[in-house]
Amino acid sequence: MAAINDLISQIDDEELKKRITEELEKLTNQKKFGLVFEEHLPECVPLYDVPIKKGCKVALKAGKVNEYYTVMQVEGDNVYCTDKKESQLINFLKKDLVCIAEFGEPIYPYLKQIDSIYKSDDKELPTHALIQADNYHALQLLEYLYAGKVDCIYIDPPYNTGARDWKYNNDYVDSSDTYRHSKWLSMMKKRLNLAKKLLNPKTGVLIATIDEHEVHHLRCLLEEIFNDYYIQMVTYVSNPTGATQGRFSRIEEYAIYCFAKDAYVAAFDDPMIGENDDSKDVRWKSLLRSGTDARREDRKNMFYPVYVDNKKGIVVKVGEPLPYEDEPNYSPIDNLEVAWPVRTDGSLGRWSVGAETLRDLIAKGYVQLGKYDPKRKTYGITYISNETQKMIEDGTVIITGKNSETGVVTIEYATSHTQAVRTVWYRTRHNAGVYGTNMLSSILCNKKAFTFPKSLYSTKDAVATIVANNKHALIIDFFAGSGTTLHAVNLLNAEDGGKRQCIMVTNNEVSDEESKQLRAKGFTPGDAEWENLGIANYVTWPRTVCSINGKDIKGENLKGNYIGSDIPMADGFKANAVFFKLGFLDKTSVQLGRQFKELLPLLWLKAGGWGKCPESEKLIKNNVLPPYIILPENHFAVLIDEKFFFEFESRVNSENEIWTAYIVTDFEKGFKSMTKNLNVKKSYQLYRDYLDNFRINTERN
């Protein structure tokens, strides 16, 4: 310590000397058991939509975001700034600068509507939301909207593999960064502290998925933050083929669950270990013979062509057995593609049933077409076996429906029983390659749109273990990525008639490779060319729209059914969603009531997000605010001018559909007096309620 103090005494900059001394004192006082990591300088985030004006902090677009300047004067295209030492004025061009916000500073956010999709007119169905934002600031906003109300938080944070897949202070973190683990923990701690405030303190659950790179660090961090929660970890197989770096082949990832004191796993009929023999799902048998007696020469009359219509996704007809001395012809016939029994090693095999039997099965709807295998140049085909057909006859298995396009039946076991969900999950449908990457590629018609998306079904199962019995649950994902969570919630709602609401948050980053290509062309963050390729605009929102519409990005119907249900992907979902971008307001303008139209989407979400998000243009004429706004379809009302309170009170109390009231007033006593006789469930004082929430400082978080 003496040597360090001697070195500090040699520092000429008194402010720097003071800061280092304070940090050293903090470090020497840290003697705790458990997870110890560096507390890095506050994160900064660029605000490309915020205008540059006197007093704001700015950084160079091409520089480091935490190397910022303070604007002293703006003259046309020139901006005069001082650095942290405030030693001299420095002149920059406005186009080269971007405003920044340092985490811990007060911010006053609002939501700007970018797009929306409405496919349901159900008045009891809340609307989903995607928010494009840095998730730290978005979490501050979500605290204002949903503090203590969230049933489940599901997050899939960056895994910190060293592959430059996430940023700290707007710089990619890679394996060469000595502090990459502590930077990751510092980043996560800030966000998890806010996330805990969102959860219902009695029944809320946080689920965080992670892999081997940070699993132990994250578990320790969660033990520290969620110290009054019950924490348990699930291991699930996400990549059955494995990923190896010369040692063991890793096939698993982890989901860490943090349960509030009265939170438990939902009643389930699926233990989640091995393929589920106790669920209602019935396994169809492969038409391709496997095991012994499976070669072409073993049963020569079992080698025949099967004709399929790939566009409709159906098996159409069956040809005659091919003489053994003849070679199979793979060319389409009458616009139908030909499937032959080809084994995984490329050799010729045989089908499991004869041609005549297969024709009967097709007529009954007992044959379904799978995916094309380019290596084998044939299709996967499955059918209902003799054993299953007998169970249909005796009622053990029931036919629950028939696809109107393909004619293929859907079947399930007549009964199932509840079991405890195990802590090791092994499901074919949890394969992230097939039901994550391939599914997303088929939706967006782009194989490279997003790397390593989660399996839709692993996400759905993870969330369902918590909210299966709560059909009105509120679910939040603030590391939304490709948008799997909202897709999964929509599927869960479609399966059981639920009305769960999902709020997702993602930034609009481009990949490291894309950023290099864009910069080489002269584009910088904030440019339209850059923003259009960002994840929110290019992946998350398009996936949300496509999955709800049941069509891919080109407008073609999605193919196949969702696994575990008879729901065709082409049917889409009866769901509504809005795409917002988070922006920042001027505190003084808010206090003066000049930002009401910007705050309207926040008020709508805080009131539950019912119906279509109100459009301020239809409510505010000639830029003049009305004395009050009554919105029965959205279940809230706003009193803007106190002089009209009695008229407002009469209107609100005569409406059975107003559940939330906002009162614009500066006086606490007046607010309490006015709300005393209002027939509403919740009431809030504007703009005090909003402004007080966002007077946020580092100590609070």
N, C-alpha and C positions, 0 to 999 in steps of 0.2 A: 504493500500500500504506500510506503514511503516513496518508493521510486515513481509510482504513478502520480502522487501528489507533487513531486518535484517537477515532473514533466508538465503537469497542468499549470504550475506556477510560471512556466516559460511562455505561456500563451499571451499574446498582446491584446487580442480582442476580448474585452471584458465581458461582453454578452455571451460569447462562445465559451469562455472560461466558466462563467456562472452555470450555463446549461450543462456542460460536461460534468461539473462538480455535482449538480443535482442528480443527474442520471447515475453517477457513480454511487451516490448515497443510496439511491433506490436499489441498485444492484447489490450492495453490501448488506442491505437489510433483508434481501430475499433469501431466506433459509427455510424453504418449504420442502416437504416430501412430495414426490410425484413429478408432474410435468413442469419443466423449467425451460423457457425459451425467451428469445430476445423480444423486447417491445420496440418495434421499429418506429421510425418517424411516421407521423400520420399519413394515411393514404390521401392522394389527391385524385380528382376526376376531372377530365376536360368537359366543358359545357359548350358545345359547338353552337347551340341555338341562342345563347345569352349574348346580348349586345355588349360591346366593349365601351365602357364609360369610366369617368373619373372615380377613383376609389376602389375599383375592382382589381382582383389579382389575375394576372395573365401569364401564360407560358408560351414559348415558341412551339408551333405545331410540329416542327422537325426536331425539337429538343426534348428534354426530360420534363415531365409534367410537374415534378416537385421542385424544379429549379424555376421559381416564378418571380414575377416582378409586380410592383404596384403601380397602377396607372395614375399619373398626376395630371395629364392634360391630353385631350384629343383634338386634333386639328385636321379635319378632312381625312385623308388616308394615312396621316402620321399620328403615331401614339408615343407620347413621352412618358417614360417610366423610371422608377428607381428600383435598384436591386435591394436585397435584404439589408445591406449595410447603409442604404440611403445616402451614398456618397456623392452620386452624380446622376444627372438626367441622361437617359439612354433613349435614342430615337429608333422606333421600329415601324414597319409598315403594318397597317391594320390586318391585311390579308394573311400575314405570317403568324398572327397571334390567335390564341384561344383563351377564353375565360376559364378559370379553374376554381374548384371548391375544395377546400381542405377539410377532411373528415373531422367532425367535432364542431365546426362552425354552424351557426344557425342557418337553416335553409327553409324556404317557404314554397313547397312544391305544388304543382297542379298537373292535371292530366289533359293532354290534347288528343282528341279522337282522330285516329288515322283511318280506320276502316271498321266495318262491322258486318256480321252475317246473322240473319234471323230466319230460322227454319221452323220455329214453333210459336204458336199463338197461345200457348198455355200460360195463363196469368199467374199460376202458382209456381212457375219455373224461373228461378233466378238466372241471370245472364253471367256467363263466364267472362273473364277478362285476361288479356295479355298486356303486360306493361313493359315497354321498352325503356330500360333505365339501368344505371348502376344499381346493383341490388342493395347496397348499403343505404342509399338515399331512398330507394323504394321501400325498404323495411321501415324507415322512419315514417313514411307515408302510411304504410299498412298498419303501423301502431296506432295512428290517428283513426284509421277506419275500423280496425278489428281487434283492438287490445282485449285479450281475455276471451275472445269469441271463436277462435279457430279450433276445429276438432282434430285436424291432422295436418302436419307439415311433412312433405316428402321432398327431399333434396338429393341430388346427385352431383356433388361439388367436383371441381377438377381434382383428378387423382394425384397430381404432382409427380408424374413419372419421370420428369426431367426432359420431356419431349416438347417443351415450349408450347404447352396447351393452355396456359393461363398467364395473366399479367398481375404484377404488383406495381403500383404507381405508373401504370400505363406501359410498362416494359415487360416483355416476355421473360419468364423465369425458366431457366434450363438447368441441366445437370451440373453445369460448371459453376453455378451460384452456390457459394459456401453456405449461405444463409437461406437456401430455398425452403427447408423444412420450417424454420422459425418464421419466415415470411408467410408461409401457408397457414401456420397456426395463428399468427397475428391477424391475418385476413379472416380466418374462420371465427376466431373468438369474438371480434366485433359484431359479426352477423348473427352468431348464435345467441349472444346476449340479447339482441333485439328480438330474435325469433321466439325466445322463451316468453317474452311479454305478450306475444300474440296468442299463445296457446291457452285454451280453457284450463285454468289452474287445477281443476279437479279431474277432468276426463281427457285432456289433450294428449296427443302423442306426436313426437317427432321421430321421423325415420330418415336416417342418413346412410346412403350407400357409398361404398368405398372399396378399394382393393388393397393389396398387401403393402403398398408403398407408404400409406399413412394410417392404416387401420389402428395400430396400437397408439399412435399419437392422438388420433381422433377420439378413441375410446377414453383416454385419460382426460382430454379436454372436456368431453361431455360429462364425465364424472365430476369435474370441477364446477361446470356451469349448471348442470342439472342434478345437483347433489341431493335434492329432495325427491328425485324421480327414481323409479325402478328401471334399470338399464339391462337390456339383454341383446345378444347378437345372434343373427341368423346367417348361416353360410349357404349360398345357393350357387348352383352350377350355371354359369352364363356362357361358357364356351366349351362344349363337350369335346371338341377336337384338340383343345389345349393350346397354350402359347408357351414356347420354351426359349430359353437363352443359354442352352447348353447343359442345363441341369434338369430339375423336375419340370414337367409340363403342367403349368397352372391352368386350372379349369374353373376356378371359383372366384366369386366376389362376396362381399359382406353387406348386410343391412343391419345397422345398429338402431334399436328401438329404445326410445326414452318414454316411459309411461308415467303420467301423473298418477297421484295416489289412488284414484278411483277408476283408472283406465285399465282395460283388459282386452285380450284378443277376442274378436267376435266369434259367435258360434259358427263352426265350419263343419262341412262334411268331407273335408280333404286334409289328410295329415301332411301333405306336401313332400313326402319322401317316397321316391320311386313313382312310377306312373300310377295314377290314382285308380286302384281297383274298387275303391269304396265310394267313388263319386258316381254321378249319374251318366258320365261319359262312357260310351261303349266303343271299344276299339274295333276298327274295320281291318280286315285281313288283306295283306298284299296279294295282288293277283300273280305276281312273279313268284314262282316256287323257290324256296330257299332250303338249305340243309342238304340232306341226302336225296338221291333220286331226282336231282334238280337240273340235269343237263339235257340238251335237246335230244341226244340219242337215248336217254332213259325212257322217254315217252314221246315218240315221234309225232303222234297225232295231237299232242298238246302244244305244238309249235304252229301258230297261225297268226295272221295279222288282225289287229284291232284298230278300227278307224275312229279318229277323234276330231271333233270340231274345237280347235284351240280358242277361237274367238268367243264361243258360247261356253266353253269349259265343260264339255260333255263327251262321253263315249257314245258314238252314234250306232255303229254296227260291227259285226264280227265276220271275218272272212273264213275261208276253208283252210284246213291244215295244209301246209306247204310240203311237197315231197322232199324227203330227206336230202336227196342229191341236188336240190335247187337252193340257190342263194337268196336271201330275203331282199326285197326291193323297198328302199326307203322313200321313194318319190311319192308325193301326194297324189291321190286319186279322187277325182270329182271334188276338188277343193278340200278334201279331208286328208289330214296327216295320218301317217301309219305308225303304229306302235308295235314293236316286236319284243319278245321276252329276252332281253340282254342282261347278263349278270354284271355285277360290279367290277369284275376283272376284264370285262369286254367280251367274254365268251358267250356263245348262244345257249340259252337256257330253255325253260318251258313254263307255260302258265299253270296255275294250280287247278283249274277246272277246264272241262272240254268246251268246245265252241258252242254247242247247243245249249249247254247249261248257262254259259255266259249270256247268251241271247235272252234267256228267260229272266236272268237277274237284271239285265238292262231294262227289260219291259216293266219290271216291278219297281224300278228306281233304286235298286240295291247295288249299283256300281257308280263310283265317283272318280273323276279325273284329278290327278295330282299335277305336280310340276314337271316340266320338261328337263331332262338331264342331258346336257350337251355332250358329256363324255361318253354316255352309253347310246346317245342318239335315239332316246325313247322316253316315254312318259311313265311316271308313277301312277299306278291304277290300284284302287282298293275296292273290296266288295264285302258284303255281309255274308259271313261264313255259315255253313250248315248249322253249327252249334248255336249261333246267334239267331238264326231263323227259327229254330225250335223254341228259343226263349221268347221270341215274338209271339209265337203260337200259344205258349202257355202263360203269357202275360208278365213274365219276368222283365222283358224289355218291351217298351212301347214305342210306337211311331208317333212322334209329336208334330210332324208337319212334312210338307213336300215343297221343294223349291219350284216356283212357278216357271222359271226359265229352264232349269236343267232337268226337272222331273225327279231329282234325287231326294230320297226321304231323309229325315233327321230322326235319330233314335236316341233313347236314353234308358237307363235302368229305372224301373218303376219306383224304387225306394233307395234311400241312402241313410246313413246315420252319422251323427255328429261325432267328431274326433278332435282331440287336441292337436293343434298344428305343431309339427316338430321344428327343431332348430336347424335341420339340414334339409334343403329343398333340391330336388332333382326332377326337373320337368323338361320334356322335349321342347315345349313351347317357351321355355325361358331362354332358349338359344338366342343370344343377341345378334348373331350373324344372320340367321334366317328371319327372325321376327322383329329385328331391330333394323339392321343395315338394309337387308333385302326389301323389307316392307316399306321403309322410307324411300328407298330408291325407286320402287314401283309407283309410289304416290307422287314423287317430285320428278320422275323420269330423268333422274340424274344419280349415277352411282357414287359421285364424289361430293354430294351436297353437304354431308355431315359425317364426321368420323365417329364411330363407336356409339351410335344411339342405343338406348336400352331396349330390350324386348318389351313390346307392348304388354305382353301377358305377365312378365315378371313384375312390372310396375303395377299393373292392375291387381295382381295377387297380393303384392306388398301392401297396397292401400286398402284393399278389401278386407284384409285381416283385422283392420281397425274400424272401418266404416260400413261394413256389410249390413249391420243391423241399424244403421243410422242413415236413412234415405234422404235426410236434409242436411247432411254434413257439409261443412266448409273446409275445403282442402287448399293449401297454399304450397307452391313450389317456387322458390326464389333462385334456383339454378336451373331454369326451365330447359335450356339446351334446345333440342329439336322439337319439344312440345309433346313428349310422350305422355306426361302426366294428365294433361287435359284430354287427350285422346283416350286414355285408360278410364278416366272418370266418365266420359260420355258412353263408353262401352259398358261400364258397370251400371250406369243409369238405364241404358237400353235393355240390359238383361233382367233387371228386377223392378223397373218402373220408378227408379229413384229420381230425386230432384236435387242432387248434390251440386254444389257450386265449386268451381275451381278458379283460382287466381294464380296466374303464372307471371314470373318476372325473368327477363333475360336482357343482356346488353345487346348491342348490335355490332359486335366485333367481327372482323374478318379473320381468316386463318393467317398464320405467320407467312406462309408461302404466298397467299393472295395479297397481303399487305406489301410484300416486296415487289410483286408484279405491278400493283397499282402505283406505288411510289416511282417505279421505273418509267411509268407513263406520265408522271407529273401530278398525280392525284394525291390528295391528303385527306385525313379523316374530316368529315363534315361535307365533303363534296358529294354530289348526288351519285356519281359513279361508284364512290366508295361505299356510301350508305346503302345503296341498292343491293350490294353483295353481302351486307351484314347479316348475321344469323337471324335476327328478328324478322327482317324484311324478306330474306331469301329462303328461310327454312321454317321457322316456328309458326309464323302466321299463315303462310301457304299450306302447311300441313294441317293446321286447324281448319281452314276453309275447305280443303279437299276432303278431309275425313268426314266433316259434317255434310258436305254435298254428296259424298259417295263417288266422287270423280277424281281422276288424277289431274295434274297440273295442265294437261292438254285438253281436258274436258271429256276424256274417255271414262266409261264406267270402271270402277275398281273391281277386280276379279276375286272370286272366292268368298268363303264365309269366315266370320270370326270363329276361332277355335273355341269349343266349349259351348257354342250357341248355334242356333239356326239363323243367325242374322247375316244376310248378305252384305258384304262391304259396300256394294253399290247402292244399298238403301240409305246410306249415310245415317245421320242422327237427327232427331227432333231436338235441336239445341240451338242456343243463341250465344254469340260471343262478340266482344268488342276489343279492338286493338287500340291501345293508348300509347302515347309517348310522354314520358315525364319531363316537365319543364319547371322553371323556377320563377317565382313572383317577387315583386318588390314589396317589402313589408309595409311601407308607408301607403302605397296604393291599395293594399288589402285593407288597411285600417280605415281608409277613406271610402271604402265600398266600390272602388273602381275596377275590381277584378272579379265581380260576381259571376260573369259568364264563364270565366276560366275555372272557377271553383265548382260550377254546377255538376260536372261529372263526379267530383269527389263526394258531394252531398248525396248524389244518386247512389253511389256505391256504399256509402256509410249507412244509408237507409235500407240496404239489402240488395240493390242492383235489380229491382223488379221492373219488368217491361223493358221497352226500348230506352236507351239513354236519351234523356231530354236534349233537344237541340235549342241552344240559346237564341238562335236566329228567329225561331218561331215564337219565343216567349218575350223577347226584348225588341220592341219596335223603335226604329230611329235612334237606337243606342240610348233609349230612356228606360230605366228600370220601372216596372209596374210596382204598386204598393205591396202586393203580395202575389205568390204563385201557389196554386192548388193543383196537385198532380195525383189524382186518385189511382191512375193506372200504374204509377210508380210508388204509391203508398207513402208519399211525403209532401210536405207543404213548407213554404218559406214566407215569413213575414219580413218585408224589407223596410217598410215605413211604419213606425210605432203608432202613428196617428190613426192608422186603419186597424188597430188591434181588435176592436169589438166586432167589426165586420169580418175580420179574419177568423176570430174565435167562432162566430156563428157558422161560417162556411166549413171550418174544420170539424166541428162537433156534429154538423148535419151529414157529414160524409162518414160512412162506416169503413172506408178504405184508407184513411189517413192514419198511418201508424207512427210516423216520425215527424216532428216539427222543429224547424230551425227559426230562431228569433234573432234578428239583427238589432242589438242594443248594446250600449256601453255600460249599462247599469245592472249590477248583479241583483239588487233588490227588485228592480223592475222586471227583470227576467223571471225571477221566482214567482212574482205576483201574477205575471201573464200566463205562465205555464200551469199554475195551480189548478185551473178549471178546464184546461184543454184535455179532450178525450183522446189522448195518444199514449203509446207505449214508451216512447223516448222523446226527449226534447234537448236541444243544444243551443248554446248562446254563441251567436256570430257577432264579430269575428274573433272574439276573445278565445273561444274554445279552440279554434284553429291556430291562432297565433301562439297561445300558451303551449300547445303541444309541440311546436317546432322551435321553441327556445332551447335548443339541444346543445349540450356541451360535452366535452370528452369524459368528464367525471361521471356523467349520467349513464353513459354507455360502457 
